[in-house]
Amino acid sequence: MPFLPPPPDSSPRAIIFDIGRVIIRVDVSRWSGTLGPAGKSHLQILRELEADPNWANWQEGRVNPRDWHAHICKKFNLPFNFEQFCAAWNCVLDPATILPDSLFERLAKKCRLALLSNTDPIHVAHIEAAFSFVRHFPVRVYSCHVGSSKPAPVIFHRALRELGALPEETMFIDDLHENAMAAASTGMAGFHFTSADDLLAEFSRMGLV
């Protein structure tokens, strides 16, 4: 069962979406031979990035993009200028989305919508400029803007406050089980996203699409 706790009887008045691997496909294999040194797989690059002492500070906005560029270029001995680095950093975000704009257009007529993502300033700038779905989300809560990241309760409460929604009337969707559970612990209906078909079936069951 994707819902944590079991699915609500009534349709939600507000829906909060994660972005990566829910709306946007994330393909870290595109980093191989681009971001990391030759001979390192994309998984090795990802592990080294996530283990970096500055990773959490980067995700939560305490490191600015130019300092991150300098840090990573030094770490991996990369020759990129800032613009080249941003292009390499953003190449993992597939332009073809998992969920269509038309879905959000329909949902926006019935629910208040928000985005809630653990992400960094370079990805945020790219998402805001390159993806049309963002126009359907008047509330956008990015970890790098608020200084906190999922699964910490504070970032969920921030999204609820900006939405003007109560937990019990809100559905939260994330591809990570721990984040869906964290949302459920605040009183929201947490949905563990595994496929677009499963999510659309739940929306249909609730009369949202």
N, C-alpha and C positions, 0 to 999 in steps of 0.2 A: 504494500500500500504506500503510494508516494506521499500521502498526507501525514503530517506529524503535528498534532494528534489526528484522529480520523477526520474525514472530510466534513465540513460544516453543512448543516441542513439548508441554509439560505445562501444566496450568492453574496460575495463580498462587496462592500461599498468602495473599497480601495485595494489596489494591487501594487505591490512593490516587486520589481524585477531586478535580478542580478543581470549583468551584461555578458561577461565572458563565458562562452560555452552554453549560454541560454539564448541570447540574441545574436551575438557575434561568435563565429567560429574562431578558435585560437589554435594556430598551427605552429608550434615552436620548432618543427622540423625546418622551417624556413630560415632559422638562424644558422644552420649548419653551413660552414664555409663563408658566412657573411658577418655575423656578430662575433663569433668565437674564433680562436686560433685553428689553423688547419689540423686535422686529426682528432678534434674533439667533436663528439656527437652533440646533437641538440639537447639531449637529456643531461649530458655532462655539463653543458653550458647553463641549463636551467638550474641544476642542483647547485652549481657554484654561485649563481646569482642569488638564489634563495638563502644560501648559507652565508652570504656576505654580511658583515657586521652592520652595514649601512642599509640593508634591504628594507627593514621595517621603517627606518627614517625616510627612505625614498617613497615608500608606499603611503606614508602618513604625512607627507608634505614638509618634512624637516630638512630635506636636501633639495636644492633647486636643480633644474634641468641641466644647466651648464656645468655645475659641480659634478653631477652624476655622469655626464658625458666625459669629463676629464678623468674621473675615478675609474670608469669602466674601460676607457681607452688605455689607461695605464695598466690596469689589471690584466687585460687580454692583449696588450701591445698592439692596439688597433691604430691605423693611420687616419681615421675619419675626422673631418671637420664636424662642427655641430649639426649642420643640415644633413650631412651624409649619415651621421649617427642616428638622428631622428628617423630617417627613412629606413634604416636597418632595424631599429627598435620597433617601428610600427609595422614591419612587413609580416609579423605573425598574425595580424588582424585581417581575416579574410573579408574582402568586400561583399561577398555573397552571404547574406544573413541567414540564420537558422529559422527565425520567425519573420513573417512578412509585415511590411508597413500596414497593410490592410487590416491585419488583426488588431494592431494598436489603435487604428482609427475607429474600429468598431467598439473596442473596449472603452475608449475614451468617452464615448457617448453614454456609458452606463456606470463608469467607475472613475475615481480619482487615481491617477497613475504616477508612479515614481520609479526612478532608477536608483539602485544602491549597489555600488561596486567598490571592491578593493582594487585600486588602480593608481597610476602615477600621472604626473602633469603632462608628460609627452603623449601618452595614450589618450588622456582626456582631450587635449587640443585636437588630436587626429579624429577621435570619435565625433566631437562636436562639429568638426568641419566636413567630414567625409560621409557621415551616415545620416540619412534623412529621418530615420525612426525617432531621433531625439526630440523632434518637434512635437510629438504626442505626449511628452513627459514634462509637465511644468515643474516638477520637483526632481532634482538630480543631486544625489548625495554621493560624492566621491571621497574615498578615504583620504586622499592627498589634500583635500580642501578642508576636511573637518578634524584632522589629526587623530583619527581613530579608525580601526578596521574591524570587519567581521572576523570572528564571532562575538566580539565584545558587545555587551548589551547597549552601551551608550550610543553606538551608531544606529542601531535599530530605533531607539527612542528618538534620535535626531530625525530620522526619516518620518516617523509617525507625527512628530511635532510639526514638521514642515508641510506634511500632507493635511494636517488638521484632522487626523483620523484616530479612532480608538483601536487598540490591538484586536479586540474581538470582532471588529468589522473589516479586518484587513487580512489579505492573503499575501504571503511572501514566497517567491520562487527563486531557487538557487540550485546549481548543479552539485554543490557540496553538501553531503548529508549533515555534517556538523553545523553548517550555517542554517540549514532548514530547522534543525533541532534548536539552535540558539534563538531563532525567531519564534518558534513555538513556546519557548520558555518565557517569552515576554507576553504571551497571550494571543499571538497571531496564529493563523492557520499556515504552518510551514509546508511547502510543497517541494519535494526533492525531484528536480528536473532530470529526467533520463532520456526523453525524446519529445520532439514536437508533437507527435501523434498522441502520446499519453496526455500531454498538457491540453491539447485541443479537445480531447475527449472529455476532460474534466470541465473545461469551459462550457462545452455543449451541455453537459449534465446540469450545470448550474444556470443554464439559460443565458449565458453571456455572449455566445456566438451562435 
